[in-house]
Amino acid sequence: MGGMAKQKIIARIEGEPGDRVPVIPQITYGAASIIGRTVQELSGKSELMVGALSRAHAEAGYDAIYAGWESSFNAMAEAMGCRMSITEGGLPSVTEGVIKEPGDISRLEPPDPEVAPTLRPRLETIDLLRERLGPDVLILSYIPGPFTLAGLLCGVDRLMMAVIQDPGFVGDVGSAAADAVVPFIRATAARGADVLVVADPSASSSLISPEHFSQFAGPYIGRLMGEISRAGALPSLHICGNTAPILEQMADTGPKVLELDHLVDLGEAMSRVGDRVCLQGNVDPVKVLRLGSADEVRGTARVCLEAAGGRRFILSSGCEVPDGTPVANLRAMVEARDAFRGGST
C-alpha cells in the first residue's frame, strides 16, 4: 500500500474522519546510517541529506518526510554568531553564546536564511525533496523554538537563573529570539514546506514550571504559531520530555499538531486536548525504535493507536529518531498501522 497523499494527511490533521492513521517518524540526521554515512559527513550538504532522507522514506514506507538535519536551533544560533563545536555524534553544539551583557540583545540581527551558510542548505533541502518526491508528499520542517534559542544565545544556565532573578532579561532575549526566527519561517514556508514544527525542548516541564512556561515561553511560541499560519503552512509544536503539566497551555499557543514525547501518557493527553489539536507520537525513540526489535515496535505502536481511540492522531516517534535506527523498525510502525483495523482509508 502506498503512502498517504498530502491532502489526506492534512484532512486528518484538520479533524476530518478516516480510519487510516498517518505514520510520520521524526527522522532527520538519523537517516545518515541508512546510506552508510556519518551524520557529520552529510551535515550542511543538501544533496546528500536529501539522498538519506528520501532513502529512509522509500525503504520504510512512511507517509511524510522531515526536511532538515536536527531541530534547527543550533543552525540558527550559529547564524547569529554563537561559537560551535561538533559533538561525538556529529551534530553541532553551542559552546559560547553571543549575549554577554543585556546591551548585546539590541545588537542582534535576524539572519537572512537565504544567505546564512547554516540555514540556506535547509531551504535547499525542501526544494530538492519536493523535486524528487512530487507535490503529493507532505513535507515537514523544524523551526527553532524561542525559549531554547534564547538559552543558546545567552547560555542555558544563565537563562534558567534569570527566570528567577531577572525576568525582564528573559523576556528581552525571548523576544529577540522570536524576531530572529520570523524570516526563517517565511522562507521555509515559501519553499513549500507544509507543516512547520516549532521545536522548543528547553520549554519542557522537565526544566521549567508551568507558571514560567506561561510567562516566558508560551507567548513567544504563540507568536511563531501565528507567523506560520500567516505564511500559509500548518503550525506544529514539539517540546521534549514530560509535558503533561502544560498540555493545555501548549494547545493554547495555537498549533494544529502537538508532538508528544514518550514520557507523556497518550490516552491522558487525548482526553485533555485531543478535541483541540491533532496529537503525534509517541513511540520511545531510543529504547524501542533504536534498540528494540521490530516486534517490540509493532507492539508499542499498537498501544499508541489504541490510546488514540480513532481521534486525530499521527503515529510517530516520541522525539528525534537516533542515528543507527534499523529501517526494519521504522517499517514496523507502518506495518502496525496497516494491521490496525486493516489500514483502510
C-alpha positions in Angstrom: 0.0 0.0 0.0 1.4 3.4 -0.9 1.8 6.3 1.4 -1.0 8.7 2.3 -1.3 11.6 0.0 -0.6 15.1 1.4 -4.2 16.2 1.3 -5.4 13.2 3.2 -2.9 13.8 6.0 -3.9 17.5 6.1 -7.5 16.4 6.3 -6.8 14.2 9.3 -4.9 17.0 11.0 -7.8 19.3 10.5 -10.1 16.7 12.1 -11.8 15.1 9.2 -12.7 11.4 9.9 -10.8 8.5 8.4 -9.7 5.1 9.6 -6.1 5.2 8.3 -3.7 6.9 10.7 -0.7 8.8 9.1 2.7 7.4 10.1 5.4 10.1 10.2 8.5 9.2 12.3 10.6 12.3 13.3 13.7 11.3 11.4 16.3 13.7 10.0 20.0 13.0 10.8 19.0 9.5 11.9 18.8 8.7 8.2 22.6 9.0 7.7 23.4 5.4 8.6 20.8 4.2 6.2 23.1 5.2 3.3 26.2 4.2 5.2 27.4 7.7 6.0 28.1 9.5 9.3 25.9 12.4 10.5 28.8 14.9 10.1 29.6 13.8 6.6 26.1 14.8 5.5 25.6 17.9 7.7 25.0 21.0 5.6 25.2 19.2 2.3 21.7 19.4 0.7 22.1 16.8 -1.9 23.5 14.2 0.5 20.9 15.0 3.2 18.1 14.6 0.6 19.6 11.3 -0.5 19.5 9.9 3.0 16.1 11.3 3.9 14.4 10.1 0.7 16.1 6.6 1.0 14.7 6.2 4.5 11.3 7.3 3.4 11.3 4.9 0.4 12.6 1.9 2.3 10.4 2.2 5.4 7.3 3.4 3.6 6.1 6.0 6.0 3.8 8.8 4.8 5.6 12.1 5.1 9.1 13.4 5.4 11.0 15.9 7.6 13.3 18.2 5.7 16.4 19.2 7.6 19.2 17.9 9.8 18.3 18.2 13.5 15.9 20.6 15.1 17.4 23.8 13.6 18.0 25.9 16.8 21.8 25.2 16.6 21.9 26.2 13.0 20.1 29.5 13.9 22.3 30.1 16.8 25.4 29.7 14.7 23.9 32.0 12.0 23.5 34.6 14.8 27.2 34.4 15.8 27.4 31.7 18.5 30.5 29.6 18.6 30.0 25.9 17.9 31.7 22.6 18.3 30.8 19.2 16.8 29.6 16.5 19.3 30.8 12.9 19.2 27.6 12.1 17.4 28.5 14.6 14.6 25.9 17.3 15.5 26.7 20.9 16.1 26.6 22.2 19.7 26.9 25.8 21.0 29.9 26.4 23.1 29.6 30.1 23.6 26.7 32.5 23.2 26.7 36.0 21.8 24.9 37.8 24.6 27.4 38.7 27.2 25.5 41.6 28.7 22.0 43.0 28.3 23.1 45.6 25.9 24.1 42.9 23.4 20.4 42.0 22.9 19.6 45.1 20.9 22.5 44.5 18.6 21.2 41.1 17.4 20.1 41.0 13.8 17.8 38.3 12.4 20.0 36.3 9.9 18.9 36.1 6.3 18.1 32.4 5.7 18.7 32.7 2.0 22.3 33.7 2.7 23.4 32.2 6.1 25.5 29.2 5.5 23.8 27.1 8.2 20.3 28.0 7.1 20.4 28.0 3.3 21.0 24.3 3.0 17.8 23.6 4.9 15.8 25.6 2.4 17.6 23.9 -0.5 16.7 20.5 1.1 13.0 21.4 0.8 13.4 22.3 -2.8 15.2 19.1 -3.6 12.8 16.9 -1.7 9.8 18.5 -3.5 11.5 18.0 -6.8 12.3 14.3 -6.0 9.0 13.3 -4.3 6.5 15.4 -6.2 3.6 17.6 -5.0 1.6 14.9 -3.2 4.1 14.1 -0.3 3.7 16.1 2.9 6.9 17.8 3.9 7.6 19.0 7.5 10.4 21.2 8.6 11.7 22.3 12.1 11.7 25.9 13.3 13.8 26.9 16.3 11.8 27.4 19.5 12.2 30.8 21.0 13.0 29.8 24.6 15.5 27.2 23.5 17.2 29.6 21.1 17.3 32.3 23.9 19.2 29.8 26.0 21.7 29.2 23.3 22.2 33.0 22.7 22.9 33.8 26.3 23.8 30.5 27.9 21.3 27.9 29.2 22.4 28.2 32.8 22.2 31.9 32.7 18.8 31.9 31.2 17.5 29.4 33.8 18.9 31.6 36.6 17.4 34.7 35.1 13.9 33.1 35.0 14.0 33.5 38.8 16.3 36.5 39.3 15.8 38.7 36.2 12.6 38.1 34.4 12.9 41.2 32.3 16.1 39.9 30.8 14.4 36.6 29.9 11.6 38.5 28.2 14.0 40.6 26.2 16.1 37.6 25.0 12.9 35.6 24.2 11.5 38.5 22.1 14.8 38.8 20.2 14.9 35.1 19.6 11.4 35.1 18.2 12.2 38.1 16.0 15.2 36.2 14.6 13.1 33.2 13.7 10.4 35.0 11.7 12.3 35.4 8.4 13.2 31.7 8.6 9.6 30.8 9.0 8.6 32.8 6.0 11.4 31.4 3.8 10.7 27.8 4.8 7.0 28.2 4.0 7.8 29.9 0.8 9.9 26.9 -0.3 6.9 24.7 0.1 7.1 23.0 3.5 3.6 22.1 4.5 4.0 21.7 8.3 6.4 23.9 10.3 7.3 22.3 13.7 8.5 24.7 16.4 10.9 22.7 18.5 11.4 24.2 21.9 12.9 21.5 24.2 14.1 23.9 26.9 10.4 24.9 27.5 9.7 21.4 28.8 8.2 20.9 32.2 11.3 18.8 32.9 13.1 22.2 33.0 10.7 25.0 33.9 7.5 25.2 35.8 4.1 25.7 34.1 4.0 29.2 35.5 7.3 30.0 33.9 6.2 28.4 30.6 3.2 30.7 30.7 5.3 33.8 31.3 8.5 33.1 29.2 7.8 30.5 26.5 4.1 30.4 25.7 3.7 33.9 24.4 6.6 33.7 22.0 5.7 30.3 20.8 2.2 31.6 20.2 3.6 34.4 18.1 5.5 32.0 15.9 2.4 29.8 15.5 0.6 32.9 14.1 3.5 33.6 11.8 3.4 30.1 10.4 -0.3 30.2 9.8 0.1 33.6 8.0 2.9 32.2 5.9 0.5 29.5 4.6 1.8 26.4 6.5 0.3 24.3 9.3 1.9 25.0 12.7 3.0 22.2 14.9 4.7 22.2 18.3 7.3 19.9 19.7 8.6 20.1 23.3 10.7 17.2 24.7 10.3 15.5 28.0 7.3 15.3 30.3 4.9 18.0 29.0 1.8 16.6 30.8 1.7 19.6 33.2 1.4 22.1 30.3 -0.7 20.3 27.6 -3.5 22.8 27.7 -1.0 25.7 27.7 0.7 24.2 24.7 -2.6 23.8 22.9 -3.4 27.5 23.8 -0.4 28.7 21.7 -2.3 27.8 18.5 -0.7 24.7 16.9 -2.6 22.3 14.7 -0.4 19.4 15.9 1.3 18.6 19.2 4.2 16.3 19.1 4.4 14.3 22.3 7.4 12.7 23.9 7.2 9.0 25.0 7.1 10.3 28.7 3.6 11.6 28.1 0.6 9.3 28.6 -1.1 9.4 25.2 -4.5 8.4 26.5 -4.5 11.2 29.1 -3.3 13.7 26.5 -6.2 12.6 24.2 -8.7 13.1 27.0 -7.4 16.6 27.8 -6.6 18.2 24.5 -7.4 15.7 21.8 -10.6 17.6 20.9 -8.5 20.7 20.2 -5.4 19.5 18.3 -4.1 16.6 16.4 -1.6 14.6 18.6 1.5 13.0 17.3 3.7 10.4 18.9 4.9 8.7 20.9 7.0 5.5 20.4 10.1 5.7 22.6 12.8 6.6 20.1 15.7 5.0 21.9 14.6 2.0 24.0 12.0 0.8 21.4 12.9 2.2 17.9 16.7 2.3 18.1 17.3 -0.7 20.5 14.2 -2.8 20.3 13.0 -5.4 17.9 10.5 -4.9 15.1 8.0 -6.9 17.2 8.5 -4.5 20.1 8.0 -1.6 17.8 4.8 -3.1 16.4 3.5 -3.7 20.0 4.3 -0.2 21.2 2.8 1.3 18.1 -0.4 -0.7 18.6 -0.6 0.6 22.2 -0.4 4.2 20.8 -3.1 3.5 18.1 -5.4 2.1 20.8 -4.8 5.0 23.1 -5.7 7.4 20.2 -9.1 5.8 20.0 -9.8 6.8 16.4 -9.3 10.5 17.1 -7.0 13.0 15.4 -3.6 11.3 15.6 -0.3 10.8 13.8 1.7 7.7 14.7 5.3 8.8 15.2 8.4 8.6 17.4 8.3 10.5 20.7 11.3 12.6 19.6 14.1 12.6 17.0 14.9 9.1 15.7 18.5 8.3 16.6 21.2 7.5 14.1 21.6 3.8 13.6 17.9 3.0 14.0 17.1 0.0 11.8 15.0 0.6 8.7 13.0 -2.6 9.7 11.9 -0.8 12.9 10.7 2.2 11.0 8.9 -0.1 8.7 7.3 -1.9 11.7 5.5 1.3 12.6 3.8 1.3 9.2 3.1 -2.4 9.5 1.4 -1.8 12.8 -0.8 0.9 11.4 -1.7 -1.3 8.4 -2.6 -4.2 10.6 -4.7 -2.0 12.9 -8.3 -2.0 11.5 -6.8 -3.2 8.2 -5.2 0.2 7.5 -8.2 1.2 5.4 -8.7 4.7 4.1 
